[in-house]
Amino acid sequence: MEGIVSSKQQQPLVFAYYVTGHGFGHATRVVEVVRHLILEGHIVHVVTAAPDFVYTSAIQSPRLFLRKELLDCGAVQCDALTVDRIASLEKYSETAVIPRETILATEVKWLQSIKADLVVSDVVPVACRAAADAGIRSVCCTNFSWDFIYAEYVVDAGSQHRSIVLQIAEDYSHCEFLIRLPGYCPMPAFRDVLDVPLVVRGLHKSRAEVRKELGVEEDVKLVIFNFGGQPAGWKLQEEFLPPGWKCVVCGGSDKEEYPPNFIKLPKDAYTPDVIAASDCMLGKIGYGTFSEAMAYKLPFVFVRRDYFNEELFLRNMLEHYHGGVEMIRRDLLTGCWQPYLERAIRLKPCYDGGVNGGEVAARILQDTALGKNHASDKPCGARRLRDAIVLGYQLQRVNNRIIGIPDWYNLEENKLVGRSSEGSQFLRLLSLNLLGFREVEDFEILHGDPQGLPDTMAFLKSLADIGAGHDSKKDTDDEVREDLAAAGLFNWEEEIFVARAPGRLDVLGGIADYSGSLVLQMPIREACHVAVQKNHPSKQKLWKHAQARHHADHEKLAPILEIVSLGSELNNRGPTFDMDLSDFKDGEKPISYEAARKYFAKDPSQKWAAYAAGTIVVLMTELGVCFENSISILVSSGVPEGKGVSSSAALEVATMSAIAAAHGLNIPPRDLALLCQKVENHVVGAPCGVMDQMTSACGEANKLLAMVCQPAEVLGVVDIPSHVRFWGIDSGLRHSVGGSDYGSVRIGTYMGRKIIKSTAAGLSKGNNKDDMDKDGIELLDNEASLDYLCNLPPHRYEGVYVDKLPETVTGEEFIRKFVDHEDSVTTIDPKHIYAVKAPTRHPVYENFRVEAFKALLSATASDGQLSALGELMYQCHYSYGACGLGSDGTDRLVELVQEMQHSKASKSENGTLYGAKITGGGSGGTVCVIGKNFVGSNEQILEIQRRYHAATGFKPYVFEGSSPGAGKFGYLKIRRRNATE
């Protein structure tokens, strides 16, 4: 292979090349640049922590010198797919901050000793500062910088780590310029930039030679399994691959036995040859895998990594050139590979850019070492401003939220190169983005931000598809009724308002909410989307049956309500609902809640509409809103029903948010939640606390919402530590807060409170009053007027009242002694036998457990912390059972968690899962699980899923991840693009 143009120098140049300690991807691309420098006769000293074979397998030369030194640590990974953000910052501090002065002194002395002509960094920050102190020019060559990567970690870890990012950026500023590789991230610390093509290692062998050595026939499909040398953490199985496929494994463990259709590569195997001989790659995106897949047009099935921002930009470029297929992590672990592999081999990757970045970069480095000035004479302000703004995009991300990269960032830059109007063109693009005019699919977004949420992007795509179906005016036989109804629901040339509200996972608090307890709730990833459009009755599109109803009265057009629920047929209910809005009025006033409840109870298959349409009744009744226009509503919910994760609250909150946005109503999230509770309590007729609606409206992604529900107050959010993760596992037993168990327990709780108040009043006025001090009497007086059981400390419950509470009591006996239980929501059945002691004890201790849980979350990370958190959840679970709110399914899931927790394998890994509890109203539904945030925990969750399936025949749904509440999401105002073109 030809090298770069010879420097024709009598003496070879000396390069000091610093390589970051993060992974092999940096080392493999450095190899290609160094190879070209050595071909020109230069001397290269590589400062690296990578194994020697990474360099010596490609370069055999006496001019290559390897110096083992770790001057940064990159990102500390819990496993192949998860970065530990706090540990990364702490490790960097240990590696490069604390010993900084010693490092600088050592490196300056070393650089001077080798008489370096140029320092190159990929992308070690302190190397640039050391070069400056030694009086040597320096250049960086990279696609990302550590100030960008660590900046998000600081958001999570706290401002005490901010100085790390600032110091890194300061170190980079000593660099003369940046050689920027494709798929780059924003890097505002660098003054000047030179772009080069992909840096790719060349091939040593042909496809046929590699396959022959591997023993793989040409007609066999070959996938390369490449996770960057990190331990996979799970066992590969023969059935993971479709028939006719084989898999070569990079960086596999020597201790693992591989199925016959898997081939383990030697650790020093030359990966580019194997990549070029394969049909597709399965792995995580890093620069090495990305660049070689692009160069050799190999389809790439990738699994996202948590908290490594470089990936977003590489993925953007990979997908732009039709080279990527995303696999969800769960399918990777369970071996559901076939659909992804088959889709991948149908791709036609089309990257046609240069792949000689190593040669180009080497030429630039040689010229710089010879004294050439590569600093650009163009102003760099627009580029650095653009980089800073995109960095801001990243720092606005909440945990676990995926944000899209602005389309103009990577791709528009190519159009700007060489234009004198670079700055003005950039500012035009910037102004469009800042004003909110962003295009998603076929829609122009006039207000709001999809926030990169995958389900929101999918919902907008479905809207576009529905609109396209309407435009085609073709009704195919395979279209379901809801699709046909949805296609004619909106006037597509008019504005549509979209809102989103998630379900919730009850981490702790649950049924103690109505007793005033603190509760901790997490908004889940699954959410409900609602699109709303208002139209003058003359413009409203009517379904055929509605047309017939209005045909006789054309002159008096009345507003109507039309609702389509996508996916409703899977739940055995009618997919559409319509009514005259005048049905919600009694003369000039809104109808009563009782009348509204009877209205929706007429047709059981359409009772679901009460959750959506009921928001209109509540807005009319509580806020006096007058709806003079027709309203079209499209509902698409990803929150599974009957699993105890508040699918109804998500629907109510999303619907009311979208209707409010369409009608210009500014309702604060807390107030909106209280209004939605009225929908469920009064219109639907299902008594419930407000924690579900509060979480859906006020929650924040990857945080627990702390609140009390009696009276309803949000107390703030609690950060979930990076090493802690929550899952929900569905038991398959349908949950209902309207069930008899829930109501009976609530009545028993209020009975207990009434008995405690009566007992306290008697003690305060009894014969022993003279023996008590003033404080004791005051305490009893307070307890005689006890508003919520949560305000009674456990020691007072045990010391004074526990013996006064009966285990059970008949309704008749209680009414005879105490008249009323003082709960307006429930009614006592005189013939029913109610448990009293257990339902009363539960909220007293639950509030104590929740307060302790909240405090423990901020404690120092340790197994002891996780064990204590898990124990509190177990106690809550068994307290539910004592109240009569357990179930065989949820008990079995909790037992499986305990089996995992106490297994030898789990103990050898210092534990993975630590606790579990039934959630919400109990009697079925979902179990919440707490564990360590790493792949091993995911494996155990999946094993629980498999065991439960084997034992019951039901495969439980697993909830994982979090997303923002409706208040944080806001709303979108969208309009079809072709409507204005």
N, C-alpha and C positions, 0 to 999 in steps of 0.2 A: 504494500500500500504506500502511496506517495505521502510524504510529509509536507510540512509547510515550507515556504520558500526559505532557502538557507540564509542565515544572517551574515555569512562570510566573515565571521569574526575570528581573530587569531586565538582569543581566549574564550572558552565557553562561559556563558552566563550562569549565575547561581540563583536558583529560585528556592525560597522557603515556602512550602505549601502546607497550610494548616487545615485539617479536616475535622469537622465536628464529630463528637462521640455518639451521635444519634444514628443508629442503624447502619446498614451497608450501602444504602442508596447514594449517599454523598461520596463514599469511597469509590464506588464503581464508576461514577461519572468523573471523579478526579483522575482515575486511571487513564481515561481516554485523553484528557488534556495533557497529563504528564507524559504519556506515551509519545505524543507529537513533539513535546519539548525535548525529550531525550533523543528522538529521531534526528533532531537538528544539532545534536552534539552538546546540549546543555546539561547541567548538573541540577538535579532536583532533590531536595531534602523534604520528605513528607513527614509531618507531625500528625500522628494518627493513633487511635486506639483499636483500629480494626485489625484482624488477623493478617499475617504477612501474605497468605496465599491470595488474598483479594488483589494484591498488587503484583506479586511474582508470577501468578498464573497468566498474566497478560504482558508483563514486562520482565525480560531477563537482561539486565544491563548493570555494569559496574557504576553507572552514573546515577542510579537510583539508591537513595539512602532512606531507610525507614527509622524514625525515632518514635518510640512508644511513649506517648504522653497524652493525658486526658485533661484538657483545659476548659471544657464545658461538658454538659451531660445530656443536652437535648431534652427530650420529654421522657419522664419515667413512666413506664407502662406497667399496669397491673397484669396485663395479659396481652395477647396479640391485637386486641381491638379496643382496649380501654386505657386512656392516659390518666394518671393520677396527678391532677393539677397542683395540689398543694405540695405533694412529694416532689414534683418537678422543680418548683420554686425553691424548696428547702435544699434539694440536692445541688441545684445551681449555686445557691449561697455557699454551701460547703465546698464546692469544687472551685468556684471562680471568684467569689466575693470575699470570703474570709481570708484566703491566702493571696489576695490580689497583689499586694505589694511585693511579696516574694516571687510570684509568677512574673510580674513585669521585670523585676531585676534579673531573674534567670533568663527570660526570653531575650532581653536586650543584650545581655552578655553572649548568649548563644548565637544570635543573629550576627553580631559583630565578629564572632569567632569564625563563622563559616563565610564571612564576607559576602553576605547576600546582596544581590542586585535588586531584587524585588520580592516583596512578601505578598503571597496570595492566600486568601481565606475563603473557605467554604464550610461553614460561615461562622468561624470562631471570633466572637467580638473582641476579646482581649488582644488578639493578634494584631489588629489594626492600631491599637494604642501602643503596643510594644514596638511596632515598626516606626511609629512617629517618634517615640522616645529614642530609638536607635538612629534616627535620621535617614530612614529608608522609606521609599515610596511603597504604597500598598494598594491592592486591588481586591475586591470581593467578586466571587463568581458563584451565583446561586439563583434559585427561584423563590426563596423566602428568607426572611431574617427572624432571629429569635425575639426581637422586640415585638414583632407582630404576633408571634405565637404566644408569648408569655403575657401579652397585654390582656387577653381574655381571662387567663388564669388569675390575674390580679383582681379582676372584677369579682371572681368567686372567692378567692383566698383572703382578700382584704387589702386595704391601702398600705398596710405595713410592708408589703412586698413591692410597692410602686417604685422604690429606688432601684430595684434590679432592672426594671424595664428602662428607666431613664439612663442608667449607667450603660446598658447595652447600646442604646441609641447613640449615646455620646461616643462610645468606642467606635461604632460604625462611621461616625461623622469624620474620623481621621482618615478614612479610606478615600483615595483619590477619585475613584469612580466604581461603578457596579457593572459587571458583565452579567446581564440579566437573561435567564433562560426562559423558554416558553412555559406557559402555565404558571406565571409568576403571581405572587401576592403583592399587595401594596407595601412599598418600602420607602417611606418618606425620609428616612434618616440619611439616604445617599444623595449627594449633590448632583451627580451626573450618571447617566445610564447609557450603556451600549448593549443593544439586543443582538443575540446570536441564535442560530438554529438549535434544534435539539442536540444534546450531547448524548451520543449512543455508542456503545461498544460494538465493534465490527464482529463479523462471523468468522469462525475458524474452520467450521465443517459444514457440509451441505446437509439439507434435510434428510436425504436418503442415508447418509453416513450416520447421523445421530440416531435415526430410527433403527437402523441395523444394529448399532451398539446396544440400544435399549431392548431389542427384541420385539419391536412393535411393527406390525405390517402396515403397509400404506393404506389399506382399507379400514384400519382401526382408527376411530376418533381418539385424539389424545388431548387431555387437558393438563396443564401444568398448575399445580397447587402451590401457591407462592405467597407466604405470609411473612416475608422479610426475615426469616431466620428465628422469629419468635416461637416459643413453644406453643403448639396448637391448643393444648389443653382439653382436647376431646379425642375420642377414639374413632378413627376412620373405619368404615364398614363397607363390605363388598356391594351391598345394595344401594349405596349412595350414587353409584354410577349407572347410567342406562346400559342396556345390552349393546355390545359392540364398542364400548369405550374403555380406555385405560387412563390412569392418572399417574403422573410423575410428581413426587413430593420433594420440594426444596426445604432444606433446613429441618428435616424430620428428626425425631429423637431416635438414637441408636437402640434404646431400650424397648421401643414399641414394635410389636409385630404387625405387619401390614397384610391386608387381604391380597389375594392373588392378582387382582386387577389394579393394584397400586404398586408403584415402583419408587423406592427411596433413592434419591440422587446422592452421590457422595458430597460431602460438605465443600470440597474444592471444585465441584463441577462448574463448567463454564456456562452460566445460565443463558446468555444470548443465543447460543446454538440450540439449546433445548426449546427456548421460546419460539424460535423460527421454525422448529420442527413440529410444533404443536398446532392444534386447531383452535384452541382458545385457552385463556388463563383464568383461574379462579384465585382471588387474593384480595389484599387490601391495597389501596392506592398510595404509592409513594413515587418519588421521582424516577427511581430506577425501573420499577415495573411499568409505570406509565409511559416513559419515553421509549422503552424497547417494544412495548405493545403497539404504540403509535407508529414507530419506525417500520416494524415488520408486519403492520396491518393485521395484528392479532386481536380478535374480539376479546374483551376483558369483562369477565363477570366479577364484580367487586362488592365487598361488604364494607359498609361505612365504619370508620373509627370514631370513637367519642373524643371530642375535645382536641382535635388536631386540625387547625384551620387551613393548613396547606392543601388538604384534600379537596376542599370546596373548589378551589381554582383549577386544580388538575382535572377534577371531574367535569367542570364546565367545559374545558377544552376537549376532553375525551368524548363527551357526549355530542359536542358540536361536530366532530368528525365521525359520528356514527360508530363509535368504537366501544361503547360501554353498555352493560346490562347490570342493574342493581339487584342484588340478592339481599333479602332481609335476613337478619342475623339468626332468627329462629329457624329458618329453612336451612341455613348452613349447618346448624347444630343437629337438626333432626335428619339431615341427609336428603332433604327434598330438593335435589339438584337438577333433576332431569329437565323441567320446563325452562330453567335458566340456560342450561347448556344448549338445549335445542334452539332456543331463541338466539343465543349468541352466534351459533354457526350460520344463522341466516343473515347476520349483519354483513354489511359491506363497508368496512372501515375505509375512509377516503382521505386520510392525511397525506398531503402532497407537498409539504414544506421540506426544508432542508434537514438533513440528519448529520451534518458535518460540523456540529457546534464545537466538538473537541478541537478540531483543526483550526477553526476560526478563532476560538478563544485563545489557543496557544499562540497564534500569530499576533493577536492583540497584546498578550503578555510579553512576548519577545520584543515587540516594538516599544512597549512602555519601558521595559528594562534598559533598552538602548537609548532612552531619553525622549521618545516621542510623546507629545502632549495629546491625549485623547479627550481632554475635557471639551465638552460641546460649547460652541459659541451661541447656541440657541438658549433662550430663557428656559429655565427648568421649573419656574413657578407653577405653571399649569399642571405639569406632571406630578409635582410633589403635593399640590393641593388635591389633585385627584386621588393620589395614594392615601392622603390623610383622611379624606372623606370616606373612602371605602373601608379604611381601618375603623372609622366611626360606625359604619354599618355593622361591622363585626362586633364591636363593643356594645352595641345596643341589644345584642342577642341575650335572651334569657336562657337559663340552662335547659339543655335538651331541645332547644328550638332550632330548626334548620332555617337558615336565611339564604335566599338566593343572591347570587352575585349580580349586580346591575349589568345588563347586557352590554352597555356601552363601555364597560371597564376593559375587558380583554380584547373584544372583537372590534370595537370602534377604534382602538388605538392603531390597528393596522391601516385603517383608512386615513388616519391623521398624519402618518409618517410622510414627511416631505412637503407638507403643506405649510405655507406661511401663516395660515389662519388657525394654527393648532389651538392657540389659547381661546380664540373666540368660539371656535367649533366646540371645544370642551365645555365652555361656559354655557353654550346653548343647551347642550345635552344635560349639563348639571341643573340648569334652571328647570328643565322639564321634569327631572326627577324630584327636585325639591318641591315643586308645585304639586306633585302627586299624579302627573299625567303619565302613567306607566301602562304598558300594554301587557295583558295577560291573555293568552289565547286570542279569542276574537273580540275581547272587550277592552275598552278604554276605561281605566280606573280614574274617576273624577274626584274621589275622596277615599281616604283610608289606605291601608297597607295590608296585603295578604300575609305579610310577615314570614313568607317562605314556608308556611305550614303546608305539608303535603296534602292533607285532607281538604284544605281550602283551595289549593291549586286544582285538585281533582274535582271539587264541586264546580269551580268555574269552568273546567273542561267539560263537565257534564252539561252545564248550562249551554255552552257553545254547541255541543252535540244536539241538544234538544232544539236549539234555535235553528241549526242546520237541517234537522229533520222537518221542522215546520216549513222552512224555505223550499225543501224539495217537494213537499206536498204529496209524498208517497207513503201510503199505509201498507206496510208489509204484513203478511200473515203472522210472522213471528214476533211482532211488536205486542207487548203487553198493554193492558188498558191504561195503566198509569202513564206510560210513555206517550200514548196518543193524547191523553188529557193534558199532560205537561206541555206538549208541543204547541197547543193552542191556548195556553194559559196567559201568556204575556203579550203585550204589544212590544215587539223587539226593538222598535225604533225609539222607545221611551226609556227613561232611567229606571233602574232596578236597584233596590237596597238589599244588601246581604249582611246578615249577622251570624255569629258563631258562638256557641256556648258548650263547654265540655260537661261530661258527667263528673262524678266525684268518687273517690275512694275514702271510706271512713277509716282513718288510721287509729283514732282513739276518741272516745266521747259517746258516739252512737246514740242509743236511746236515752242517755242521761241528759240529752239536750233540753227536754222539756222540764227537767228539774234544775235548770240553771247552770249545769256543769260547763266548764271549759271543754271545747271540742277541737280536735285537730283534723283537718280534712285536706286531701290533695286532689286538685283538678286533674283528671286523667287525660290521656292522649286522645281517646275517642270523644267525638263531639257531634253536636247537631248543628246543621246549617239551615238557615231559613232565608229565602229570597222573597221580597215583598215588592209589589208595585201597586200604586193607586192610580185609578183612571176615572175620568168623568163617566157617569153611567152611559152616556151616548157612545163612548169609545170602548166600553168594556166588551170583550169577547165572551160570548155565552156558549155553554155546552148545549147540545140539542134539547135536552129535557128542560133546561132553564129557558131556552128560546120559546119552547111551547108554553111555559108558564107565563111568560111576559108578552106573548104574541097578541093577546087581547087588549093590551093597554100600552100602545106605542107612545102616546102623547105624554104619559106620566112615567118617565124613566126613573126608577128607584135604584139606589146603590145596592149591590149584592156582594157577597163574600164567596170566593171560590178557593178551595184548598186541594192540593195534590200532595200525597205522601208517597215518596219514592220508596220502594221496598216493602210497602204495606202488605202486598199479597203474600209475602213470606211469613207474615204474622197473622194471616187469616182474618184480615179486616178489609173493609172497603177502601180503595185507594183514593177516592175523591169525596169531597164534601162541598155542598154549596147551600146557601140560604140567602134570604133577603135580610139586609141589615135592619130593616124596619121591625123584624121579629124580635130584636133586642130592645124594643121600646114599648112602653106602656103609656100611650098618649105622648106627652112631651118628656117623660122621664124614662130612665132605663128600667128594664124589668128587674124584679128582685132576684137575688141569688138563688132562692129556692125555685123560682120559675125557670131560671136558666138551667138549673140542674135537671129538672124534669124534662126540659126541651131536649137535652142531649141524651137522656136515658131512653128515649123512644126507640132508637135503633141501636142494639148492642154492637153491631159491626161498625158503626160510625161514632161510638161514644168517645173514641180516641180524639175526635175533633174538638172535644171540650177543652183539652189542654192548650190547643192553639187558638181556637175561636174565643175561648173563655177570657183570653187577655183583652179582647175588645170590650167585653162586658165590664171587666174590672176597671179599665181605663175610663169608660163612660161613667161608671158609678163613683169611683174614687177621685178622679181628676176632672170630671165634667167634660171630657173630650167629645166633640160632636163629629161623627164620621159622615161626611156628605158625599164622598166619592166611593166608588167600588174598590174592593181590595182583592188582589190575587196573591196567594201564598203558596210557595213551593217548599216542602219540607224534605230534607234528606239527613237522616240521623245515622251516625255510626256508633251510637251508644246502645249496646244490647239491652233489650227489655227484660224485666223480671229478674235481673241479676244483682239487685241491690246497689247499683251504681248511679242511681238518679237519672234514668233516661227521661222521666217525665219532667223533672226540673230543668234539664237541658233544653227540652222542647219549649217549655214555657218561657224560659229566659231568652232563648234565641228568637222566638216569635215576637215577644214584647219588644226586644231591642230593635228588631227590623221594622216593626210597625212604628215605634217611636221615631226612628230615624226617618222613615218615609213621611212622617207628619210633622217633622220639625220639633219633636218633644225632647227636651234635655232632662233625662231622669237619671240621677246619680245611681251607681250600681247598687248601693245598699237599699235605697228606696225601691228600685226596680225589683230586687229580690223579695221584699216584703209584699209588693203588689202581686208577684207571681205566686207567693204562698197563698194569697187569697184565692187565686185561680184554683189551686189544688184543694184547698180546704172547703171553699164555698160553692164553686161552680162544678168541679169534678165530684166533690163530696168525699174526698179521701183525706182524713185528718193527718197532718204531718207537721213536724217542726220546720224551722226555716233554714236549717244548716245546709240542706241540699241546694236550695236556690241561692243562698249566700255564697257558697263555694263556686257554683256555676257562674255567678255574676261578678264576684269580687276576687276570685282566686288568681294566683300567679303561678306560672310554670315552675316546676321543680321546687316548690315551696309549699309548706303546710299553712293553710289559713287557720289562724287561731281566733276563736269567737265564742261568745256566749249567746244563747238563743232566747233566753228569758231574763231580761229583755234583750232584743236582738242588737248585738253590738259586735263589730269586727275589731278585734284587739291588735291586729297586725298580722304579719306573716313570719314564719319561722323557716330559716334556711335548712334545707336537707343537706347534711354534710356530704362531701364528695365520695366518702367511703361507704355511705349508707344508701340502700336502695329498697324501694317498696314494690311489691307485686300484688295483684289481685288474682285469685283463682276461683272460677265459678264452680259451685257445687252441682249445678244442674237442677237444683230444687228451686222452683220459682218463689221469689220473695215478694211479699206484699205487706205494706204497712197497714193496709186496711183489714188484715186478717184478724181473727178472734184472739189469737195469742197476744199480739201486740197491744190490742185494746185492753185485754184483761190485765196485762202487766202494768199498763199505764194507770188503770183504775186502782190496782193494788198499791202502786207507788203513792198516789194521792191519798189513798186511805191511810197509809203509813204516816204520811206527813200530818194528816189531821189528828191521828192518835198521838203523835209526838207533841203537837201543839197543845192538845188537850191535857196531856200529862204534865207538860211544863207549866201550864196555867194552874193546875192543881197543886203542884209542888211549890209554886211561888206564893200561893195563898193558904198553904196547908199548916198543920200544927207545928211543923219544924221550922217555920219561918223565922222564929226568934233565934234559932241556932245558926242562921246563915248571916254572912256579912253582906254589906250593901252591894258589893260587886257580884256576889253569887245571886242575889235576888234580881239584879239588873240583867244578868245573863239568862236566867230563867224567863224573865219578861220578854227578852228578845226572842227566845226560842218559842215562846207562846204565840208570837206573831210571825213565825218563820215563813218567809216567802218562798224560798227554794231549798230543797234538801241539800244542795251542794254547799250551802252556807253552814251546815252542821258538821263540825270536825269529826273525824272518825273516833277520836278518844271520847268525845261527848256521847256519840251514838253508843259506843260499847259500855261506857261507864254509867250512863243514866237511863237510856231508853230501850236497849235491845231486849231486856226481859219484859218490857211492857207491850211488845208487839206480838200478836198471834202469828203462828205460821200461816194459817188460813182463816177466813171468815166468810160467812154467807152474806150476800148483798142485803138480805132482809135484816140480819142481826146488826150489821154496820149501820144501816139507816135508822134502826130503832135507837141505837146508842148515840150516834153522831149526826144524824139528820142528812148531812150532805158531805161529799168529798171535795168540794170546791174546785171542780174542773169543768169548765164550760164546754169542753170538746167531747167528753164521754158521758155516758149515762149508765148508772148502776142497774144491773139486772137482779132483782131481789132473790131469784132462785139460783143464781150462779154462785159457786164457791170460788173465792178469789184468794190467791197467794198474796201475802202481805209482807212478811219479814224479808224474804229474798229481794223482791222488787224495791223495798225501801232501802235495804243495805246497798244495793248496786250503785245508785247515784252518789251516795255519801262517799264510797270508796273510789268510784270512777273519777270523780273530780280530783281527788288526791292523786290517782294514777296519772291523769292527764297533766297535771301541774308538774309531777316528777318527770314525766316523759319529756315535756317541753324543756325543762332545765337540763336533762341529760343530753339532749341533742347538741347543746353548746359545750359539752364537756370535752376533754382531751380524747382524741380518737384512740380506742383500745378495744380489745376483746371484752374486757369487763364492761365497758360502756354498752356495747352491742348486746351482751348477755342481759344486762339490767333492762334495756329497752325491750328485749324479747320477753323477759319475765313479766313485765307489766302487761304486755299484750296477752300472754297466756292467762294471767289472772283475770283480765277482762273477759276472755272467752269463757272461762269456767263460771264466771259470774252470770253471764248470759244464760248458760245452761241451767244454773240454779233457779233462774227466773222462769224457766220453761220456754226459753226462746232459742234453744239449740236445735240441731237436726242431725240425723245420722250422717248426712253428706258432709256438712261442715266439720263435724267432729272427726270424721275420717281424714279429711284434708289436714287438720291440725295435727293429728297423730302421725301422718306421713311427714310433715315438717319436722316433728320431734324425732322420728326415725332417722331422718337425714342429719339433723343436728347432732345426734348422739352416736352416729356411725363412726367407726374407726377411721374411715377415709376422711371424713369431715374434721375429726380431731387432729389428724396428721397435717391438715392444711390450716390449723388454728381456727376452724369453724367457718361456715359459709352462711347457713340460714340460722336465725336466732330466735324467732318467735312468730306467732300467728294468732289470729282471732277472727271470729265471725264479725260481720259489719252491719251497719245500719240498723234496721228494725229486727234483724235476726230471723229465725225460722226458715233457714235456707239462704239463698243468695250467694254472696261472694265472701271468701276468706282473704284477709289482708295478711301479707307475709313480709317480714323484715329480714334483710340479710346484707352481706357485704356486696359492694358494687364491683363484681368482676365475673368473668366468664364461668368460673366454677359454680357460682350461685345460679346462673342461668341454667346450667346443666342439671342442677338438682331440681329446679322448678320443673324442667321438662321431664325429669324422671318421675316426679310426683304426678305430673299429668299422665304419664304412661301407666303408672301403677293404679291410679284412680280409674282410668279407662278400663284396665284389665279387670278390676274388681267390680265395677258397676255397669260397664258397657257404655258409659257416657264419657266423652272426651271433653274435659273442661276447657273453657276459654281462659286464656291468661292475659290479664291486663298489665301492661308495663309502659312506662313513660308518662310524661305529664305535658300539659299545654296551658296557655293562658286562658283566664276567664273572659267572659263577655266584655267586662269593663276595660280590660287591657287590650282586647282585640279591637274594640270600637265597632265601626261598621264600614262597609264598602258601598260606594255609590258608583255603579257601572253603567256603561252604555255600549251597545254593539258598535264596533268600529265602522262597519259598512253603512251604518245609519247616518254618518256625518261625512262620508267620503263622496 
